[in-house]
Amino acid sequence: MILSGLHACTGLDCESRLDALDARCRVLCAFFLAFFLASLRDTVSLLAGSALPLILLCIDGKRGLERVAGRLLYLNRVSVFVILFLPLTYPGERIFYLFSEKGLFMSFIIIWKLNLISSVLLKLVASMGMTRVSSALEGLGVPLKLRSLLLLTTRCVFLLSERFGTMCRAVDLRTRDASGLFACRAFACMVGTTLIHSSDRAERAVLAIGCRGGISGFSGLAAPRWTWMESSFCLLFIINAAFVLMASL
């Protein structure tokens, strides 16, 4: 879901007030807050920690909120499996001899954390697009090989997703009433053809990179500048973490 956010937010459609900040600052703050939220265990601290993600969600007004809300709704489909299976397998006292009371509580905590962390990553990282994320990683000193692996993996995932969606529509139009063994054969052929096409595109991408002398042969963004705005933004996240710790204690 985060990758789909990176894929969609590559143009003017995803402009944000946060674009005034340095990309390095956004990446640092996003992962600091994500790891901090993941470490919280009780409802009081999570409630206090929800303030900053809610502010980030509303910072771009109704349009920005609707865009992120759609992706969060898609993400919460996974929450159904958490609610169904975790109470059944988690140890503790049982409700109706079937569901674990602690399991229900833990599923609630997990879903809460999932939405908070996803909101932060979508607003601060995914909304920048892959180009600015790569520039931020370069500015933070991430090795070139790791950045290249990230870029190529993301690109191949996008290609595979796009091709698979096209093939699904083609199979649905041609075999709308298919069922049983014939439908399984059609699906198997679709998956095989998609993997072959994706492999071919990946090989051409490697050749293109080699012809340009590696990743460094591609144009990048101008060197970013760290100002008092970025420092203040990082300080805000540190103060928020201190406030959450005080609230939990």
Secondary structure as the mmCIF struct_conf table of DSSP 4:
data_model
#
loop_
_struct_conf.conf_type_id
_struct_conf.id
_struct_conf.beg_label_comp_id
_struct_conf.beg_label_asym_id
_struct_conf.beg_label_seq_id
_struct_conf.end_label_comp_id
_struct_conf.end_label_asym_id
_struct_conf.end_label_seq_id
HELX_RH_AL_P HELX_RH_AL_P1 ILE A 2 ALA A 8
BEND BEND1 THR A 10 GLY A 11
HELX_RH_3T_P HELX_RH_3T_P1 LEU A 12 CYS A 14
HELX_RH_3T_P HELX_RH_3T_P2 ARG A 17 ALA A 20
BEND BEND2 LEU A 21 LEU A 21
HELX_RH_AL_P HELX_RH_AL_P2 ALA A 23 SER A 39
BEND BEND3 ASP A 42 ASP A 42
HELX_RH_AL_P HELX_RH_AL_P3 THR A 43 GLY A 49
TURN_TY1_P TURN_TY1_P1 SER A 50 SER A 50
HELX_RH_AL_P HELX_RH_AL_P4 ALA A 51 CYS A 58
TURN_TY1_P TURN_TY1_P2 ILE A 59 ASP A 60
HELX_RH_AL_P HELX_RH_AL_P5 GLY A 61 LEU A 75
TURN_TY1_P TURN_TY1_P3 ASN A 76 ASN A 76
HELX_RH_AL_P HELX_RH_AL_P6 ARG A 77 THR A 89
BEND BEND4 TYR A 90 TYR A 90
BEND BEND5 GLY A 92 GLY A 92
HELX_LH_PP_P HELX_LH_PP_P1 GLU A 93 GLU A 93
STRN STRN1 ARG A 94 ILE A 95
TURN_TY1_P TURN_TY1_P4 PHE A 96 LEU A 98
STRN STRN2 PHE A 99 SER A 100
HELX_RH_AL_P HELX_RH_AL_P7 GLU A 101 LEU A 124
TURN_TY1_P TURN_TY1_P5 VAL A 125 VAL A 125
HELX_RH_3T_P HELX_RH_3T_P3 ALA A 126 MET A 128
HELX_RH_AL_P HELX_RH_AL_P8 MET A 130 GLY A 139
TURN_TY1_P TURN_TY1_P6 LEU A 140 GLY A 141
HELX_RH_AL_P HELX_RH_AL_P9 LEU A 144 ARG A 174
TURN_TY1_P TURN_TY1_P7 ARG A 176 ASP A 177
HELX_RH_AL_P HELX_RH_AL_P10 GLY A 180 CYS A 211
TURN_TY1_P TURN_TY1_P8 ARG A 212 GLY A 213
BEND BEND6 GLY A 214 GLY A 214
HELX_RH_3T_P HELX_RH_3T_P4 ILE A 215 GLY A 217
BEND BEND7 PHE A 218 PHE A 218
HELX_LH_PP_P HELX_LH_PP_P2 LEU A 221 PRO A 224
HELX_RH_AL_P HELX_RH_AL_P11 TRP A 228 SER A 248
#
